[in-house]
Amino acid sequence: MKKKFNLENKTIIITGGASGIGKAIGLATAEQGAKIIILDLNKKEILKTVGEVKKNGSISEGYLCDVANQSKVFATIKKISKTHSIDVLINCAGISHIGSIESVNEESLDNLYSINIKGIYNCIKACIPKMKKNKSGIIINLASIAGSVGISDRFAYSMTKGAVLSMTLSVAKDYIDHGIRCNSISPARVHTPFVDKFLKQHFPGKEAEVFEKLSNSQPIGRMGSPKEIADLALYLCSDESSFITGTDFPIDGGFIKLNN
């Protein structure tokens, strides 16, 4: 009997794959036999994550790559494609921002755009020709509930995540006849090292208080874990999800539909 969620002989590229949700996805998919290729800006964390994947008996490589730099992305994907098929692309790289439209300056807006929107554009554009040639491919974009509901003081961040949802639909529609599926995942608040750093930076001395408040904003009463997001991504990488494309998956502890 065929093992469910079997990813053997599949190569998965994960941007932002050296930490947080991206790292959790790499570890989860590697357990199912996938080859994991990490694109990230943190060399130390790349080496650490690649080492963890290899320690568990899987194949992994890591590349320093700024997803906002198109020439760098194209060169990196070209190099990877010389020795690997490109079966799955998971776009996890992203940054956050706090503020309403009045407090967001042009520099911050451009920075968010370059990573959260242009970064995904660059990576998909680089991988699509390889997937078309193979007549198959899976693309998963990390969006956010912020792209679907109004959240206070998240103007610029929400804007970029709304764009991710639109890109997901467009790519799914344009390449369905090429055997390429494209979906997105929209987490609510997930407890990652990024969250701890964010709280320390913006709410010094009040980290525990704000953490509890953010946790309780999910009706389920807690933040999600990277592993929970990774298990959903694992399903979307597998043949078991072959009838799914052009769909966003909220994984939000009831945030979107139960906060009333």
C-alpha positions in Angstrom: 0.0 0.0 0.0 1.3 3.4 -1.0 2.3 5.6 2.0 0.2 8.7 2.4 1.9 12.1 1.9 4.9 10.5 0.4 7.3 13.1 -1.0 10.1 10.9 -2.1 11.8 12.0 -5.3 10.4 15.6 -4.9 12.6 18.6 -4.5 11.1 21.4 -2.5 12.5 25.0 -2.5 11.6 27.0 0.6 12.3 30.7 0.8 12.8 32.0 4.3 13.4 28.3 5.1 16.0 28.7 7.8 13.7 29.7 10.7 10.2 29.8 11.9 7.4 28.5 9.7 9.7 27.9 6.7 12.1 25.8 8.8 9.2 23.8 10.2 7.9 23.1 6.7 11.4 21.9 5.7 11.6 19.5 8.6 8.1 18.1 8.1 8.4 17.5 4.4 11.9 16.1 4.7 10.4 13.4 7.1 8.3 12.3 4.1 11.3 11.9 1.9 11.6 15.3 0.1 14.9 16.9 -0.8 14.9 20.3 0.9 16.5 23.4 -0.6 16.6 26.5 1.6 16.8 30.1 0.3 17.5 32.6 3.1 19.6 35.6 4.2 20.9 34.1 7.4 23.9 32.0 6.7 24.2 30.7 10.3 20.6 29.6 10.4 20.8 28.0 6.9 23.7 25.8 8.0 21.9 24.9 11.2 18.7 23.9 9.5 20.5 22.0 6.7 22.3 20.1 9.3 19.1 19.2 11.1 17.5 18.0 7.9 20.6 15.9 7.1 20.8 14.5 10.6 17.3 13.1 10.1 18.5 11.3 7.0 17.3 13.6 4.3 19.0 15.6 1.5 19.3 19.3 2.0 21.1 22.3 0.5 21.1 26.0 1.4 21.7 29.2 -0.6 22.2 32.8 0.5 19.6 34.6 -1.5 17.8 37.9 -1.3 14.3 37.2 -2.8 13.9 40.9 -3.6 16.9 40.7 -6.0 15.7 39.3 -9.3 19.0 38.6 -10.8 20.2 36.8 -7.7 17.0 34.7 -7.6 17.2 33.8 -11.2 20.9 32.8 -10.9 20.2 30.7 -7.8 17.2 28.9 -9.4 19.3 28.2 -12.5 22.0 26.7 -10.4 19.6 24.5 -8.5 17.9 23.3 -11.7 21.1 21.9 -13.1 21.1 19.1 -10.5 17.5 19.0 -9.3 14.0 19.0 -10.7 12.0 21.9 -9.2 8.8 20.2 -8.0 7.6 22.5 -5.3 8.2 26.1 -4.4 7.1 27.4 -1.0 7.3 31.2 -0.5 7.8 31.8 3.2 10.1 34.8 3.1 8.5 37.9 4.4 8.6 40.8 6.9 6.0 42.5 9.0 5.2 46.1 9.9 3.0 48.0 12.4 1.2 51.2 11.6 -1.8 52.9 9.9 -1.5 54.6 6.5 -0.5 57.9 8.4 2.5 56.3 10.1 3.8 54.3 7.2 6.6 56.1 5.4 7.6 55.5 1.7 10.8 53.6 2.6 8.9 51.1 4.8 6.3 50.6 2.1 8.9 50.0 -0.6 10.7 47.5 1.7 7.6 45.5 2.4 6.7 45.5 -1.3 10.2 44.4 -2.3 10.1 41.3 -0.1 6.5 40.3 0.5 5.3 41.0 -3.1 8.2 41.3 -5.5 10.0 38.5 -3.7 7.2 36.0 -4.4 6.9 37.4 -8.0 10.7 36.8 -8.5 10.7 33.3 -7.2 7.6 32.1 -9.1 8.8 33.8 -12.3 12.1 31.9 -12.0 10.5 28.5 -11.3 7.5 28.6 -13.6 9.5 27.7 -16.8 11.1 24.7 -15.1 7.7 23.5 -13.9 6.1 24.0 -17.4 8.9 21.9 -18.9 8.1 19.2 -16.4 4.4 19.6 -17.0 3.9 19.6 -13.2 4.6 21.8 -10.2 3.2 23.0 -6.9 3.5 26.5 -5.5 2.5 27.4 -2.0 2.4 31.1 -0.9 2.4 32.1 2.8 -0.3 34.8 3.0 -2.0 35.8 6.2 -5.4 36.4 7.7 -4.4 40.1 7.5 -5.1 39.8 3.7 -8.7 38.8 4.3 -9.9 40.8 7.4 -9.3 44.3 8.7 -6.6 44.3 11.5 -5.7 47.6 13.3 -2.3 49.2 12.5 -1.4 46.7 9.8 -2.0 48.8 6.8 1.1 48.1 4.7 1.5 44.5 5.9 -2.1 43.7 5.1 -1.8 45.3 1.7 1.1 43.0 0.8 -0.8 39.9 2.0 -3.8 40.8 0.0 -1.6 40.9 -3.0 -0.3 37.4 -2.2 -3.9 36.1 -2.4 -4.4 37.8 -5.8 -1.1 36.4 -7.1 -2.1 32.9 -6.0 -5.3 33.1 -7.9 -3.7 34.5 -11.0 -1.0 31.9 -11.1 -3.4 29.1 -10.4 -5.6 30.2 -13.3 -2.9 30.9 -15.8 -1.0 27.6 -15.4 -3.7 25.0 -14.6 -3.3 23.6 -18.1 0.4 23.1 -17.5 -0.1 20.8 -14.5 0.9 23.5 -12.0 -1.1 24.0 -8.9 -0.9 27.2 -6.8 -2.5 27.6 -3.3 -1.9 29.8 -0.3 -1.9 29.4 3.5 -3.2 32.2 5.7 -2.1 31.8 9.3 -3.3 33.9 12.2 -0.7 34.6 14.9 1.9 31.9 15.1 4.5 31.7 17.9 7.9 31.9 16.2 11.2 33.5 17.2 10.1 36.4 15.0 7.2 37.1 17.3 9.5 37.1 20.4 11.9 39.5 18.7 9.0 41.7 17.6 7.5 41.9 21.1 10.9 42.7 22.6 11.5 45.5 20.0 8.1 47.1 20.1 6.8 46.4 23.7 9.9 46.3 26.0 8.9 45.3 29.5 5.4 44.3 28.4 6.2 41.2 26.4 4.2 38.8 28.5 1.2 41.0 28.7 1.1 41.7 24.9 1.8 38.0 24.1 -1.3 37.0 26.1 -3.4 39.6 24.4 -2.3 38.5 21.0 -2.8 34.8 21.9 -6.4 35.6 23.1 -7.2 37.4 19.9 -7.7 33.9 18.4 -11.0 32.4 19.6 -9.2 29.2 20.4 -7.2 31.0 23.0 -3.6 30.6 21.8 -1.2 31.2 19.0 -0.6 28.5 16.4 2.7 26.6 16.2 5.0 26.4 13.2 4.5 22.7 13.2 0.8 23.1 12.7 1.3 25.3 9.6 3.9 22.9 8.4 1.6 19.9 8.5 -0.9 21.8 6.3 1.8 22.7 3.9 2.9 19.0 3.8 -0.6 18.0 2.7 -0.6 20.7 -0.1 2.8 19.4 -1.3 1.5 15.8 -1.6 -0.4 14.0 -4.3 -3.3 13.7 -1.8 -4.0 17.4 -2.5 -4.0 16.9 -6.3 -7.6 18.2 -6.8 -6.8 21.5 -5.0 -5.7 24.7 -6.7 -6.5 28.4 -6.5 -7.5 28.1 -2.8 -6.5 29.9 0.3 -6.4 27.9 3.5 -6.9 30.0 6.7 -5.3 28.2 9.7 -6.3 30.7 12.3 -7.8 29.3 15.5 -11.2 30.6 14.4 -10.0 34.2 13.9 -11.8 35.0 10.7 -15.2 33.5 11.3 -15.6 33.3 15.1 -14.4 36.7 16.2 -17.9 38.3 16.6 
